[in-house]
Amino acid sequence: VRPCPFPWPRALGTRRARRSPASPAGRARPSHAEPRARAGRSGEEEQEEEEDGGCYQLYPGHIPTSPLQKALLAAGSACVALYDPYRHDMVAVLGETTGCLALPNLRDKMKHHPEGYRILQERPRIRLSTLDMTRLRGLPDGSLGREYVRFLEDNKVSPDTRMPPKFVDDEELAYVIQRYREVHDLMHTLLGMPTNMLGEVVVKWFEAVQTGLPMCVLGAAFGPVRLSARKLQVLATELIPWAIRSGRNASCILNIYYEQRWEQSVESLREEIGIFPPP
């Protein structure tokens, strides 16, 4: 992994999220027991809290940022990601700092769907530590689990490379973007797209229509500039129209409990979600 050239603000590594009133997004409100808890703290702990402005992390790894800091992070990460689309760390930062409108919309779609709501409640993770790779390799060809493992092995990728969220100032929305990242490789599997630039652009067009995340829109719009003329022709005449039609026709991709669908065939799941067969 190459070192990140973007100058992270020093304050981002030391501050923690400010206390704020409860909101529909699920931010924490100080409890009635807080005065009693404060009384039991040591002077050193209270001094540390005062220095931090009465702040705390919303979830492990959370780095609170102001709107100005988010704008600077978004601009810097966008420039780096456009220069090197394989800088997944910068793509992740861009998604978190620009998803303030799209993420609540995705969360609401999940809350109003029985399977999506269960995912929000149970918070499953797709990582090597949660996958039984031996079992998935033993599933029949054409099943979601077998084809997903085949995709990982053929393209030499791992679900553990997905970065945890840092800059989303809501614990539930942080899980939503984490879930989106972890099902990204499953979108490649369902869409039949490899991890080369052409395949990534096609998946980004599908995800842009599905999620509305500005990061996906940016990748879909500017990704093709690196493609050859022949690939651009195929992209414009066949793949983009198919990806857009599939994205509009498909139900929300975050409302599928993929971990409970490993035995289901890819063809059947495509039909259930509403993804048209790849051209």
HUTAQUI-V891670 format. One line per field, one symbol per residue. psi: psi as a letter, one per 40 degrees, with the letter a starting at -180 (. if undefined). Layout:
# HUTAQUI-V891670
psi: ???
This chain:
# HUTAQUI-V891670
psi: hiihehghhdddediiiihiiiidefiihhideddddddeiidddddddddeffiihdihehhiiidddddddddddddddddgeegdddddddddeefddddddddddddehdddddddddfiigideehgdddddeiiheidddddddddddefiieeehiiidehfhdddddddddddeedddddddefhaeidddddddddddddddehddddddddedeeeiidddddddddddddddddddddiiheeehgdeeedeiiddddddddfhiii.
